[in-house]
Amino acid sequence: MDYDIIVIGFGKAGKTLAAKSAALGKKVALIERSPQMYGGTCINVGCIPTKRLVTASKEAGFVNFGVLGEYFVLSMQKKDELVEALRAKNLAMLKGNPNIDVIDGEGSFTSANSVRVLSPDGQTREISAETIVVNTGSREVEPSFEVNSQIAYSSEEILNLKILPKHLVIIGGGFIGLEFASMFAGFGSKVSVLMRSKFMKNEDEDVAASVKSALQAQGVEIIEGCEFLSLKGDELKFNLAGESKAVTADAFLYALGRRANTGELNLAAAGVQTDAHGNIITNEHLQSSAAGIYAAGDVRGGEMFTYTSLDDFRIIFSALFGDGARTTKNRAPHASVLFTHTPLARIGLSERQARESGREIKVLKLSMAAVPGAKVVAHDEGMMKAVVDAASGEILGAALHCVNAHEIVNELAIAMALGAKADFFKNQIFTHPSISEALNDLFGQF
């Protein structure tokens, strides 16, 4: 074998596994097809650039620029500088390691132990290893309707805009679409979000209503129940409640979800099974149907978060070099976050899920208008909600739609992992004024 481990894809799990394995003296090859993706989706086209822009959009209202969109242009430049610096840092961390070969090219399986690499100059080579880890991430779902427009962008492409759109139409109401809606509204664009289904259909109605109200307060137009027909030039045609409609804009974003990036891997040659959506099927150790091949990150489907990808690394590392005790079955409680102007952080069970499970529950709610810390930072929009077992006080889940929700939810995650009950937060001493102290009042209702 040429290597101990081959990693296909420079994402969070893959690059971390490469570094940690090399530190143990293992010879590792890391294949990446695009120099613009060193470090993976998060650093280059995902959470880092988008959250930098989300933050900048919140600052835009406090900046006195004479030309509309001038701060947007500056923010894009700063975002590019950040991404380039992180990309270079990630490459340097691995490229300088004598036990790691970073190989530019596109990898595809020829067997369960070998990978053919097509380099940018058209040359091919074949390398082999006892263990191969697929970390190729995900790609955006393409529209199923006709698109013929030079101003229609994916969420990755729109990150390269140099001029702030006067009117941005977003097709799709998932987390990606809503984050961009809040972001561009903050910079000063008119934003319309058109979606097929009900707004945030998977959330409890009160939580969805709180998020919807906050977006509308930003000036975001939300249209539900759309049947999209075509996008040509600057016009999107769709049906709404049986009537033909059309909307014109100077930019369109399609945010229709993401799917596993497995189409070019020739997984069949390695005996790796996928589901109907192209996700690699794995067991609790992230081992595929081929014993020596593992999958990590978005390529498995399900939760597509950088932090779960990092935990995928821990699981695979435990399987390869540890006792295998770390698995998907014992992941710690962790949240999902919608990074709108007022973020929404969700962890555990929703009220709907808890009731469907048949448990006796108590639902606790708190308006942020009653929180002194929220008043101090002039951001008292939103609510906190917790679902608690009525008998034991076990915290089953929570939805925090409030300023700093993405930070506060980690306190809940740790408490849930340690088995803390509602009384823990009811009696905890927090600093004042803070957003965390709202947990006193929220759980004090139990």
N, C-alpha and C positions, 0 to 999 in steps of 0.2 A: 504494500500500500504506500502511496505517495505521502499521505498525511494521516494523522490520528483522527482529526475532525475536519470536515468541510462544512462551512456555514454559507448558505445561499441567501444573501440579503443583509444589508448593513443597518438593520433596525436595532431597536433598544435591546431586545433579548439576544440577538445574534452577536452584536459587537461586545456586549458584556460577557457572554459565554466565551467568545474568542479570547478576550483579555484574561479572564480567570483561568481558562484551560492552559493558555500559554504560560501563565505564572506557575503552573504545575509541571512545566517542562514538556507539554504536549505540542506537537507540530500542527498548526492550524492554517487552513486556507479560507479566506473570506472573499466571496465573489459578490461584486456589485456592478450592475449594468450601467449605472449613470453616475458620473462624478458629481452631479448636482444633488445626489441623494445620500452622500456619505453622512452617516448618523441616523438615517431613516426618515420616515414620514414626519414625525413629531418636530424634529429640528428644522426641516426644510420647507414643508408645505402644510404642516399640521398645527399642533398646539402652541409651539413657540412663536411663529410669525403671527398667527391669528390672535393669540392672547396679548401679544405686544401691541397689535392694532386695536384690540378691544380696549386696552388701557389708554392708548393714545386718543381714541374716540371719546372717552370720558373726560379727557383733558381739553378737548377741542373747544368746548363751550367757554373755557376760561382764557382762551388765547385770542388776542386782538390782531387778526390778520386782515389786511385790506381786501384781499381777493378771495372769494369763496373757493374753498378747496385747497388753498395754499398750504394749510397745516396738514391736509391729507397727503400732499406730495412730499412734504418733509417727513411725515411719519412713515411713508413707504420707503424712503431713503434710509431712515434709521433702522427700519425692520430689515432691509437688505443687508445692512452692515452687521447687524446682530447675527443673522443667519449665516453669512459668509464666515464670520469669526468662529461660530460654533462648529460649522462644517469642517473648517480647517483644523480646529482643535481635535475633533473626533478622528479625523484621518491621521493626524500626527500621533495620537495616542496608540494607534495600532501599527501604523506604517514603520515606526521606529523599533518595533519589537522583533528581535531576531527569530522568534518562534512563530511569527505570523506573516503570511504572504497575503497582501491585499491584491486581488486580481480583478482588473477591470474587464467586464464582459458579461454576457448573458449565459447563465447556466441552465442546462437541461439534463435530465437523467438518461443514461444509457443502460444502467442496471441498478440494482439495489446498493451497489458500492462505488459506482463511478458516475462522473458528471462531465459532460462535454461543455467547454466554455468557448463561446463565440466572441472574439475580441472586437473592438471597434473598427480595426483595420481589416476585418473579414477573415482573419486567421482563426483556426480552431485548435484546441488542445484538449486532451482528456486526462482527468486526474481522479484519484481514488482514495477512499478512506473507509475505515471500519464504521465510523459514525458520521451521519450527515444530518444537518439541522436546516430545515426550510424556514426562512424568516423573511419571505418576500412581500409581506404586507398585503395591502388591499388597493383597489382602484375604484374610481367613481363609476356608478351605474349611469350608462348613457340613456338619454331620453328615448322612449319608445315611439314617440310621435315625430313627424317630419321637422327637421331643423335645418334651415338654410339662412344663416345669419352670421355676419362678421362681428357682431356685438353680443354673442352668446358665449358665456364662459362657464367652465367648471370651477369648483371652489379652489383648485390649485391655480388655474389660469388667472382668476380674478385678483390673485395676490400680486400680479405683475402690472395692474392698471397704473397708469401715470396721471390720469385725470379723474377727478371725482365726478361720478355720474350725477346729472341733475335728477334723473328718475331711474331707480334700479328696481326691476321686477325680479323677484325670487320665485322660482318654481320648486316647490317642496317645502314642507313645514317641519322637518326633523330638526335635530339639534344644530346641525351645520347651517341650515338655512336660517334659523332663528338667530343664531349668533351673528351671522353676517348682516341680518336685518338690523339688529340693535347697533352693530358697529357702524354701518353706513349711515344710519339715521343720526348717530352721534356726530359724525363728520359733517352732516348737513344735507345729505341726499334725501329726496322723497323716496320712500321705500314701500313697495307693495309685495305682500307675500301671498301667493296663490297655492293652494294645496288641494289634493284630491279628497282627503278625509276630514274628519272633525279635528279641530285644533287640539294637539297634544292628547290624542285619544287614549293613550295608555296611562295617563295620569288621573288621579282623583279629580273630580270636577272642580272642587274649590281651589285646588292647587293650579290647575290649568287656567281657571278664571283669573287668578292673581297674576300669573305670568302674562296672560293676554292683555289684561288691563294695563300692566306696566309698559308693554310694548306699544300699545295704543297711545299711552301718555307720551311716548317718544315721537309720536306721529306716524307709526307704522300702520299701514292698511293691511288688514287680514281678510282674505276671501277663502271660504271653505267650500268643499264640494265641487271642485272644478274637474271637468273632463277636458284634457288638453288635446287640441287638434293639430296645430302647426305653429311653428315660429319661423317667419320669413322676414328678413330685413329687420325693421324696428317694430314689427307687429306680432303679437301673440294672440292666436285665436283659440277660444275654448267655449265649452258649453257650461251653463250654470242654471240649474233648476229647469232644464228643458229649453232654455233660450240661448241663442248664439251671441257670444260676447267677443270683444277684442280690446286689447290694451296696447298702447305704444309706449316705448321707453328708449333711452339712449344706452341702456345696458341691461342684460339679462343674465341671471345666475341660475343654472340648474343644479339643485342640491337634492338628488333623488336617492341618496344612500351610497354605500360602498359594498364591494364584494371582493372575495379573496382573489389574490393575484396568482393564479395557478395555471392559467391557460397555456403558457409556453414552457412549462416545466417537464412535459412528457412523463408525468407521474406513472402512467401505465407501465412504462418500461421498468420501473422500480417496484411495481406491485403495491403502490400506495393508493388507497381507496379515498374517494371524496364523496360528499353528499350531493344532492341535486343542485346546490348553489355553487359547487366547486370548492367548498371548504374541505380541508384535509381532516379526516376523521381520526381522532386520537383517543387513547385511554387516559386514565387519571394521571399517568406519568408523562403525558404528551407524546407518547410513542405511537407511531402510525401503524398501519397493518403490515408494514415491512419492519422487522425487528430493529434494524440499525438506523432507522430514519425517524427523526422527531420533527415536530412542527411547533412553532412559537409565534405569538402575536396575532395580527389580524387574519393571517392566512388560515386560521382555524375557524373563523367566523365568531359569532357571539359578541362578547364585549370587546370593543376595539379601542382600548385605552393604553397609553404608554405605560402606566403603572401596573396594569395586569400583564403586559408584555414583559416587564421587568420581573414580575413574579413567575412568569413562564420560565425565565432563565433559572430562577432558583429551583424550580421543580426539575428541570432537565439536568442541572448541575448535581442535584441530589441523586437523581437516577444514575448518572454516569460516574460520579466520584464520591457519593455519600451512601447513606443507608436507604435511600428511596422513600424516606418517611414524608417528605414534602410532596403533596399531590394537589390536584384541583379540588379534591374533596375536603381539604382542610385549609382552604384559603381563609385569610382573615376577613372580617366584614370590611367592605370598602364601598365608596360612594361613586355616583355618576354626577357630573356637574354640567349644567347649561350656563355658559359664560355670557349671558346677556348683561345689559347695564346693571340690572339687579339680578345677580346669579341665583340659580335654583340648584340646590344640592339635595340629592335623594340617596337614602341608604336603607337597606332592609326592605320590609314589606310595606306596601301602600295600604291605606284603609281598605280599599277594594279587595286586594289580595288577602289581607288578614281575615276579612269577613268570609271570603270564599273558602278559606281553609277551615272554617267552622269554629274558630277560636272565639272565646268571649274576650272582647277588647274594650279598652277605654281610649277615646280619641281626645287628645289635648291640642288646643289651638291658642295662638297668641298673635295679635296684630302688632306689627313693628311700630305702629303709631304710639304704642304704650311703652316703648323701650327708650329710656333716657340716652343711652349710648348712640342710638340711631338718630335721635334729635340733635345730638352734639355734632355728628358728621353730616347733618342735613340730608339724611337719606333714610327716611322712615317708611319707605314703600315696602309692601309685601307682608309676609306672615311666616310663622313657624308652626309646624304641625308634627305631632308625634303619635305613634300608635303603640299602646302598652297593653300587655296581658292584664286583664282585669283582676285576676286573682293574685298573681305573683309579683306584678310590677315589672316584669321583664320588658325591656325595650325591644320591640319588634321591628320598628322602622321609624323613619322621620323624613319630612320634606321641609327644607329650609329655603324659603324664597326671601332673601334679605341680603343686605350689604355684608360682605365677608363670609357669605354662606360656604364658599369653597374652603375656607379655613376652619370655621366652626364645626363643620361636619366631621372633621378628623377627630375632634374631641369625642364625638358620639361614637365614631368607629372604634376608638381605643376602649371606651367604656363598654361597648357591646362585646368586643373581643374578650374582655376580662370578666364578663358576666355581671357588670354593674346594673343595678335596678334604678327605677325612677327616683327612689329616695336619694340616690347618690347625687344626682344633679339638684334635687330639691334643697339639699343641705350643703352643697359645695360653696366655698367662699371664692368668689370671683372678684377681679379688679373692677373698679367703678370710675368713670363710666366706660362700659365696654359692651360689645354685642354678645359676648359669651354669657354675661350675667342674665341675659334674657332666658337662659336655660333654667335658672332658678324659678322664674315665674311660670315657664312652660310646664315643667315637671312638678311644680308646686300644686298644680291642679289635680294631681293623682291622689 
